[in-house]
Amino acid sequence: MSARLAAVLLLALAAGCSAVGFAYNNADTWLRWQAGRYLDLDSGQTRELDARVDAFLAWHRTEALPRYARLAGAAVSRLERGASRDDLVWGYDAIREQSRAGLRRAGAELGDFLDRLTPAQIAHLEERFAQENRKYAERWLAGTPAQRRERRYWRIVEVLEDWLGELNDAQRERIRQYSESAPLNAEGRDRDRRRLQAELLAMLRAGASAGRVGDWAAHWERGRDPGFAAANRAAMQDFIGLLADLEQSLSPGQRQHAVRRLRGYARDFQVLAEAR
């Protein structure tokens, strides 16, 4: 994510179902390693950040994980009866809302800490952003439009087969149609990432993070180029349309594959929430 300073406290929590417990129970180590890469902290700052990471994870275990468990359980019910397009929109909106809550809380924990970063540390962060931008360009912007569409097709197939099991020929053809027709939007995303990076760096240099960075991170779409914002909304609607079509074509085995996956999420989230 481009709002990396605030979002870093959430990234480890998005692991696959079979790895949720391991990822969550080791999130503090991963987060501290990431902070070291991006912020180049001294020993005193590292100790302070450790305490703030612990506070965030304690909140997350108490407040966020029970919500995740309930949402996963509700998704199981919708999928078992046959998920409609409205159900898919509900799932998308629920994920965004949980992301906003986590980012807002992470910002509350981090804001005044970020205001005490030195100019050298902010410059280090800026260079890390530049490195990430180069990696993004290599991964998402390289190649001809046809090559990029082909990579998108295989990424979607890989993700969906992870959730559903093997796709049939008709399902793969529907994905192919989507990938061939949907606009390529990596350039717009690249510009939006850079916008967020610039906004965060300006906030840090002004010493204005306290009381602001959480709301800024939680509403990452504010300040977007209107053209990109409209294109992004249209792209999401097209992708939800793809998922709605595929949902109608699921075999009993594919549906059960996805149901088992969601039930696993619900179980793992609940177990983690209770392990306080």
C-alpha angles and dihedrals in degrees: 000000000000092000084068101156094060097030095053089082090062107039098086091055094069097073122135119276097260090051100041096102095046093045094046096047090050096040093106092059093046093047093050091050091051092048089052091052094049104033109029092217127194121233095267092049090047092056091048092049090049090059092048092049089051091051092050093049091048089054091045094051093048101039111019105037095058088053091050090051092051093047092050090050091050090049090054090056093049093047094047092055093041121277117245127207087261089055090053091050088049090054093048092048092047092053091049092049093051090048090052092051092050094046091048091052093045089053091051089055095045107035104093091035091058091050088065097056113121124240088252091054091049089050089051089053091049090054091049089053089052090052091049090049091054090050090049091053092049092050103038109019102042122103137025121307089257092053092048092050090050091052090048091051093053093045090055092046091050094050095045094047089052088057101034108023122238115357121223126235095263092051091049090050091053089053089048090053091051094048092048094049105035114093118252105245104174092110091055091048090050091054091047092051090052091048091055092046091051092048092051094047091050090050091051094047090050092049088234103128099104109097092002113059096070095055090041092053093043091054098043092156094064111109094023119149104265092230093053092044091054092045091049092052091049092048091052092050090051091050092049087051089055091050091047091054092048091048089059090053099049117130117224088255094052091048092051090048090057093042091054090050093052093045088053090054092049092049095047094047091051094047091049092048091054094047096083 
